[in-house]
């Protein structure tokens, strides 16, 4: 598959603060890649550099084999960027917003009508095209914003926290739209802090304190990252005993999951030892991306 994005030691500093730190990665055509990490991890800064909005402090990047530093204006004709606060005109209807953006890109006449009809169909707003944008729910507004971004007919789409503040049901529908775009050959970069969204992507780039700490498929990350076995226990008043459990020499990590604890043990032989120590059963569980991220972040901190 064609490499769409290639960065080498890409870095962005703001004074003494390093927002993105020597990041090297490749993203291929047709992939949905999640930039995953907590607030302040560098996700938005990285996206804005790749879009040509922020100039890197050092390092290099190529988009569609074009030099980001020297050919950013050409790159901008091939991409679209949907920011956290994408501008919709609240006093205009769904169709009028799409028509406005089509005009900005020089789409007119019969082609404009046909293309807008396609966008309305794509984002499933057929029955809402006459509604004012300002009266739409957050989920519907985000779908409209996606349609407006796609008016540019980009080959590469950047979505910065597109489902923040959106209900779980609307988030699921939004990601179905993204997957349809990838099926058409578009490459999609989406920043998120939702693990369930990252699970639906082809690749996940974990960012922590500006550093890329992993970049692989969700399945590979879950299968190959954790060293040891993960078990789940249900223990009364476990919060009162959390420090005691974490201090056990064979416990590598403790993660609170609702009313249960997920515990990473050194090896399978420690499972029976833990059960005897706590007086409860320890059930084997498959790691999720949250456990992977916590383990990776801890490992990265121990190296510094």
C-alpha positions as CSV (number, residue, x, y, z in Angstrom):
1,X,0.0,0.0,0.0
2,X,1.1,3.6,-0.8
3,X,2.7,5.5,2.1
4,X,0.6,8.7,2.5
5,X,2.3,10.2,5.6
6,X,6.0,9.7,6.5
7,X,7.6,11.6,9.4
8,X,11.1,11.5,10.6
9,X,12.1,13.0,14.0
10,X,9.2,15.5,13.7
11,X,9.4,17.9,16.6
12,X,7.4,21.0,17.7
13,X,8.6,23.2,20.6
14,X,6.9,26.2,22.2
15,X,9.7,27.9,24.1
16,X,11.1,25.4,26.5
17,X,8.0,23.1,26.1
18,X,8.2,20.2,23.6
19,X,4.7,19.4,22.4
20,X,5.8,16.8,19.9
21,X,9.1,15.0,20.4
22,X,11.1,13.5,17.6
23,X,8.2,11.5,16.2
24,X,8.8,9.1,13.3
25,X,5.9,7.1,11.7
26,X,4.3,6.0,8.5
27,X,0.6,5.9,7.6
28,X,-0.6,4.1,4.5
29,X,-3.4,4.8,2.0
30,X,-6.9,3.7,3.1
31,X,-6.0,3.3,6.7
32,X,-7.9,4.8,9.6
33,X,-5.2,5.8,12.2
34,X,-6.2,6.9,15.7
35,X,-3.9,9.3,17.5
36,X,-4.7,8.2,21.0
37,X,-3.7,9.8,24.2
38,X,-4.8,12.0,27.1
39,X,-5.1,15.8,26.9
40,X,-1.8,17.4,26.4
41,X,-0.2,14.3,24.7
42,X,0.5,16.2,21.5
43,X,-2.3,15.0,19.3
44,X,-3.7,18.3,18.1
45,X,-0.2,19.8,17.6
46,X,0.8,16.8,15.5
47,X,-2.3,17.2,13.3
48,X,-1.8,20.9,12.9
49,X,1.8,20.3,11.8
50,X,0.7,17.7,9.2
51,X,-1.9,20.0,7.9
52,X,0.6,22.8,7.4
53,X,-0.9,25.1,10.0
54,X,2.0,24.9,12.4
55,X,5.6,24.9,11.3
56,X,7.8,22.1,12.8
57,X,10.7,23.1,14.9
58,X,12.8,20.3,13.5
59,X,12.6,17.0,11.7
60,X,10.7,16.3,8.4
61,X,7.5,15.0,7.0
62,X,6.2,14.0,3.6
63,X,2.5,13.9,2.6
64,X,1.8,12.1,-0.7
65,X,5.6,12.2,-1.1
66,X,5.5,16.0,-1.0
67,X,7.8,17.9,1.4
68,X,5.7,19.4,4.2
69,X,8.0,22.3,4.7
70,X,8.5,23.2,1.0
71,X,5.2,22.1,-0.7
72,X,2.5,22.7,2.0
73,X,0.3,24.7,-0.3
74,X,0.0,21.8,-2.8
75,X,-0.5,19.4,0.1
76,X,-3.4,21.5,1.4
77,X,-5.3,20.9,-1.9
78,X,-5.3,17.2,-1.2
79,X,-6.4,17.2,2.5
80,X,-9.3,18.4,4.7
81,X,-9.1,19.2,8.4
82,X,-12.1,19.0,10.7
83,X,-11.1,20.8,14.0
84,X,-12.7,20.4,17.4
85,X,-14.7,23.5,16.6
86,X,-15.4,23.2,12.9
87,X,-17.3,26.3,11.7
88,X,-20.9,25.8,10.8
89,X,-23.2,28.7,10.1
90,X,-26.0,28.2,12.6
91,X,-28.5,30.5,10.8
92,X,-28.1,28.4,7.6
93,X,-29.8,25.1,6.9
94,X,-28.0,21.8,6.4
95,X,-28.2,22.2,2.6
96,X,-27.2,25.8,2.7
97,X,-24.1,25.1,4.8
98,X,-23.0,22.5,2.3
99,X,-23.8,24.8,-0.6
100,X,-21.7,27.6,1.0
101,X,-18.7,25.3,1.3
102,X,-19.2,24.0,-2.2
103,X,-19.0,27.6,-3.5
104,X,-15.7,28.1,-1.6
105,X,-14.3,25.2,-3.6
106,X,-15.6,26.5,-6.9
107,X,-18.3,23.8,-7.4
108,X,-21.3,25.3,-9.2
109,X,-24.4,24.5,-11.2
110,X,-25.6,21.0,-11.7
111,X,-22.4,19.6,-10.3
112,X,-23.0,21.4,-7.0
113,X,-26.5,20.1,-6.6
114,X,-25.5,16.6,-7.4
115,X,-22.5,16.7,-5.1
116,X,-24.5,18.2,-2.2
117,X,-27.1,15.5,-2.6
118,X,-24.3,12.9,-2.4
119,X,-22.9,14.6,0.8
120,X,-26.4,14.7,2.5
121,X,-26.8,11.0,1.6
122,X,-23.3,10.1,2.9
123,X,-23.8,11.7,6.3
124,X,-27.4,10.5,6.6
125,X,-29.1,13.9,6.9
126,X,-31.7,13.3,4.2
127,X,-34.6,14.1,6.5
128,X,-32.9,17.1,8.1
129,X,-31.5,19.1,5.1
130,X,-34.0,21.9,5.7
131,X,-33.2,22.2,9.4
132,X,-31.1,25.1,10.7
133,X,-27.6,24.0,11.7
134,X,-27.9,25.8,15.1
135,X,-30.9,23.6,16.0
136,X,-29.3,20.3,15.4
137,X,-28.0,18.0,18.1
138,X,-24.3,17.7,18.6
139,X,-24.1,14.4,16.9
140,X,-26.0,15.7,13.8
141,X,-23.8,18.8,13.8
142,X,-20.7,16.7,13.7
143,X,-22.1,14.7,10.8
144,X,-22.8,17.9,8.9
145,X,-19.3,19.2,9.7
146,X,-17.9,16.0,8.2
147,X,-20.0,16.5,5.1
148,X,-18.7,20.1,4.8
149,X,-15.1,18.9,5.2
150,X,-15.6,16.3,2.5
151,X,-16.8,19.0,0.0
152,X,-13.1,19.5,-0.7
153,X,-12.9,16.0,-2.0
154,X,-9.8,15.2,0.0
155,X,-7.7,12.1,-0.3
156,X,-6.6,12.6,3.3
157,X,-8.9,13.6,6.1
158,X,-7.8,14.9,9.6
159,X,-10.4,14.7,12.4
160,X,-9.4,16.3,15.7
161,X,-11.5,15.0,18.6
162,X,-14.6,14.8,16.2
163,X,-16.9,13.1,18.7
164,X,-16.1,15.0,21.9
165,X,-19.3,15.8,23.7
166,X,-21.3,13.4,21.5
167,X,-23.4,10.6,22.8
168,X,-22.1,7.0,22.5
169,X,-24.8,6.1,19.9
170,X,-23.9,9.1,17.8
171,X,-20.2,8.3,18.1
172,X,-20.8,4.8,16.8
173,X,-22.7,6.2,13.8
174,X,-20.0,8.8,13.1
175,X,-17.3,6.1,13.0
176,X,-19.4,4.1,10.6
177,X,-19.2,7.1,8.3
178,X,-15.5,7.2,8.7
179,X,-15.1,3.5,7.9
180,X,-17.2,4.0,4.7
181,X,-14.7,6.8,3.6
182,X,-11.8,4.4,4.2
183,X,-13.5,1.7,2.2
184,X,-13.5,4.3,-0.7
185,X,-9.7,4.6,-0.4
186,X,-9.6,7.8,1.7
187,X,-7.0,7.9,4.5
188,X,-8.3,9.1,7.8
189,X,-6.5,10.4,10.8
190,X,-8.6,10.8,13.9
191,X,-7.5,12.0,17.3
192,X,-9.4,10.7,20.3
193,X,-9.1,9.7,23.9
194,X,-11.9,7.1,23.6
195,X,-10.5,3.5,23.6
196,X,-13.6,2.0,21.9
197,X,-13.1,4.4,19.0
198,X,-9.5,3.4,18.6
199,X,-10.5,-0.3,18.6
200,X,-12.4,0.4,15.3
201,X,-9.3,1.8,13.6
202,X,-6.7,-0.1,11.5
203,X,-3.8,1.4,13.4
204,X,-3.4,3.2,16.7
205,X,-0.6,5.7,17.4
206,X,-0.2,6.0,21.2
207,X,1.1,9.4,22.2
208,X,2.3,10.3,25.7
209,X,3.9,13.6,26.6
210,X,4.6,14.4,23.0
211,X,6.3,11.0,22.3
212,X,5.1,8.2,20.1
213,X,5.2,5.2,22.4
214,X,3.6,2.6,20.0
215,X,2.1,2.4,16.5
216,X,0.4,-0.8,15.4
217,X,-2.9,-2.4,14.9
218,X,-5.2,-2.8,17.9
219,X,-4.9,-6.6,17.7
220,X,-1.1,-6.6,17.6
221,X,-0.9,-4.1,20.5
222,X,-3.2,-6.2,22.7
223,X,-1.5,-9.5,21.8
224,X,2.1,-8.5,22.0
225,X,2.6,-5.5,24.4
226,X,1.9,-6.8,27.9
227,X,4.6,-9.0,29.5
228,X,2.7,-11.3,31.8
229,X,-0.9,-12.3,32.3
230,X,-3.9,-10.1,33.0
231,X,-6.5,-11.3,35.6
232,X,-9.7,-9.8,36.9
233,X,-10.8,-9.9,40.5
234,X,-13.9,-8.7,42.4
235,X,-13.0,-7.8,46.0
236,X,-15.1,-6.0,48.6
237,X,-13.6,-2.6,49.5
238,X,-10.8,-3.2,47.1
239,X,-9.9,0.6,47.2
240,X,-8.9,0.2,50.8
241,X,-6.5,-2.6,49.8
242,X,-5.2,-1.2,46.6
243,X,-1.8,-0.1,48.0
244,X,-1.4,-3.6,49.6
245,X,-2.1,-5.3,46.2
246,X,0.2,-3.0,44.3
247,X,3.0,-3.7,46.8
248,X,2.9,-7.5,46.0
249,X,6.2,-8.3,44.3
250,X,4.6,-10.2,41.4
251,X,2.0,-7.5,40.6
252,X,3.1,-5.3,37.8
253,X,0.0,-3.1,37.4
254,X,-3.4,-2.5,39.0
255,X,-6.2,-0.9,37.0
256,X,-9.6,-0.1,38.4
257,X,-12.4,-1.2,36.1
258,X,-15.8,-0.3,37.7
259,X,-16.3,-2.6,40.7
260,X,-13.4,-4.9,39.6
261,X,-9.7,-4.8,39.5
262,X,-7.6,-5.8,36.5
263,X,-4.2,-7.0,37.7
264,X,-1.1,-7.6,35.5
265,X,0.9,-10.5,37.0
266,X,4.5,-11.5,36.1
267,X,3.5,-14.9,34.8
268,X,0.7,-17.5,34.9
269,X,2.1,-19.2,37.9
270,X,1.4,-16.2,40.1
271,X,-2.3,-16.4,39.6
272,X,-2.8,-19.1,42.3
273,X,-0.5,-17.2,44.6
274,X,-2.7,-14.0,44.2
275,X,-5.9,-16.0,44.8
276,X,-4.5,-17.4,48.0
277,X,-3.2,-14.0,49.2
278,X,-6.6,-12.2,48.6
279,X,-9.0,-15.1,49.1
280,X,-10.8,-14.5,45.8
281,X,-10.8,-16.1,42.4
282,X,-8.7,-14.4,39.7
283,X,-10.2,-14.8,36.2
284,X,-8.0,-14.5,33.1
285,X,-9.1,-11.6,30.9
286,X,-8.0,-10.4,27.5
287,X,-6.1,-7.1,27.6
288,X,-7.8,-4.0,26.2
289,X,-6.2,-0.9,24.8
290,X,-6.5,0.9,28.1
291,X,-4.2,-1.8,29.8
292,X,-1.8,-1.5,26.8
293,X,-1.6,2.2,27.1
294,X,-1.0,2.2,30.8
295,X,1.7,-0.4,30.5
296,X,3.4,1.4,27.7
297,X,3.3,4.8,29.5
298,X,4.7,3.2,32.6
299,X,7.5,1.6,30.6
300,X,8.3,4.9,28.9
301,X,8.5,6.7,32.2
302,X,10.9,4.1,33.7
303,X,13.3,4.8,30.7
304,X,13.6,8.5,31.5
